[in-house]
Amino acid sequence: MTLELIDKEDTFEVVRDQIGAILATESANQRSLATAAGKDPELWKLRVYLERANPWEAFRDMVDTSPIVNVWFDAASYPMGHGNTVERQKSEARYNIDVYAYGQSADDGATGHIPGDEAAARSLARAIRLARNILMAAENTYLQLPRGTVWRRWPQSISTFQPQLGEQPVENIIAGRITLEVQFSEFSPQVEGDEIELISIDVNRARDGMLVAEADYEFPL
Amino acid sequence: MTGLRALAESDLGGILEDSLTGFGWPITVTNPAGTSAELTGFSDDISQVIDPDTGQAVSGRLASVAVRIGHLTDNGLSIPRGVADSTSKPWVVSFDDVNGNAHTFKVAESNPDRALGLVVCILEAYTP
């Protein structure tokens, strides 16, 4: 029986939360940098959520049309060649970073108009670009976690989904997905061994009995 | 015009444009050249679920109007259509909802029924 209460978060949870936190804080930072550079900070805005499953209704009233990002844990595999059977196993986890972008047709102020479908696609590309650059920035090589937690993070794929076929909705909404693979170690409760023997070693010089070295070894190690 | 088809077109007008005892509703249609016409027809603006293929739905709207082709042409307009070319103005449709809030849309696609003289326009949001 495991005597220890399992009261911790596994690394796959920590990493998921950290991906969301990095995207949120870096997006806010990018907005500040954009303002300082005299650019429209709204173009750097991401609304970041974790593991959300309710339908998105944020675009319906068109109050805030900035892209929505939903980070969710998808799957993990544990290659048997890495780690050990007792304490630590290497995990290769896959996180989906889903991006939803909105675009609205509008008068261009001249003789034409801005098509909403193209605007949605461009907004999506901008949000994916921002998220990928944030996650792959040098500062986030190890996702800002204590060194040794994350071995590697790597964008496995980026895909965009075609707009819904059939009835054209009022809103032009398009989604995309960054699949991010993160490799890390997962740990499990361990047995604390009892000390059963102390081995003491003294090394004396035969000529005069002088103590040259001594060492104590607890067993088990 | 005579015959059942002409009668059906006439009945269509009676159904679409009856704003006293029917569902007829004032609708403004503007073509890319800026010519507008005040018409009476059916308008819909209801909720719709959008499936962006992520496995998670987005709540949206579905808006459409149905107007009589004959009244479009009577007002100097042709059959509306979706305009993809960003260098041109789109066909624009506007109408109030039942609570008096004004809404403006771009015609995303149109489905004309030339047998009956009816065109249904599927709409998307538009900022004029």
Contacts between the chains, C-beta under 8 A, distances in Angstrom:
chain1	res1	chain2	res2	distance
A	52	B	56	7.6
A	53	B	56	6.4
A	55	B	49	6.9
A	55	B	56	7.0
A	55	B	57	4.3
A	55	B	58	6.3
A	55	B	59	5.0
A	56	B	56	7.2
A	56	B	57	7.5
A	56	B	58	4.5
A	56	B	59	6.7
A	57	B	58	7.8
A	57	B	59	4.2
A	59	B	58	6.5
A	59	B	59	7.9
A	59	B	60	7.2
A	60	B	47	7.8
A	60	B	59	5.2
A	60	B	60	6.2
A	60	B	61	6.6
A	62	B	125	6.7
A	70	B	54	7.9
A	70	B	56	7.2
A	98	B	54	4.8
A	98	B	56	7.2
A	100	B	52	6.3
A	100	B	54	7.6
A	100	B	58	6.3
A	104	B	124	7.9
A	104	B	125	4.9
A	104	B	126	7.2
A	104	B	127	6.0
A	105	B	90	6.6
A	105	B	106	4.5
A	105	B	124	6.0
A	105	B	125	6.7
A	105	B	126	4.7
A	105	B	127	7.3
A	106	B	126	6.7
A	106	B	127	3.8
A	106	B	128	7.9
A	107	B	89	7.5
A	107	B	126	7.8
A	107	B	127	6.5
A	107	B	128	5.3
A	108	B	86	7.3
A	111	B	87	6.7
A	111	B	88	7.6
A	111	B	89	7.1
A	112	B	85	7.5
A	112	B	86	5.0
A	112	B	87	4.3
A	112	B	88	5.8
A	112	B	89	6.6
A	113	B	83	7.6
A	113	B	86	6.1
A	113	B	88	7.4
A	113	B	89	5.8
A	113	B	90	5.3
A	113	B	106	7.4
A	113	B	126	7.8
A	114	B	86	6.5
A	115	B	84	6.7
A	115	B	86	5.4
A	116	B	106	7.3
A	116	B	124	5.7
A	116	B	125	6.8
A	116	B	126	7.7
A	118	B	86	7.3
A	161	B	52	5.6
A	161	B	53	3.7
A	161	B	54	6.7
A	162	B	53	7.1
A	163	B	52	7.9
A	164	B	50	5.7
A	164	B	51	5.4
A	164	B	52	7.1
A	164	B	53	7.9
A	167	B	48	6.9
A	167	B	62	5.8
A	167	B	122	6.7
A	168	B	108	4.4
A	168	B	109	5.9
A	168	B	122	4.8
A	168	B	123	7.9
A	168	B	124	6.1
A	169	B	48	5.4
A	169	B	50	5.2
A	169	B	60	4.1
A	169	B	61	6.3
A	169	B	62	5.9
A	169	B	124	7.2
A	170	B	45	7.7
A	170	B	48	7.9
A	170	B	60	6.2
A	170	B	61	3.9
A	170	B	62	6.7
A	170	B	63	5.0
A	170	B	105	7.0
A	170	B	123	6.5
A	170	B	124	5.5
A	170	B	125	5.0
A	171	B	50	6.9
A	171	B	58	7.6
A	171	B	60	4.6
A	171	B	61	6.6
A	171	B	124	7.5
A	171	B	125	6.3
A	172	B	124	6.3
A	172	B	125	7.7
A	173	B	50	5.4
A	173	B	52	6.0
A	173	B	58	5.3
A	173	B	60	6.8
A	174	B	52	6.7
A	175	B	52	3.5
A	175	B	53	6.4
A	175	B	54	4.8
A	177	B	54	6.6
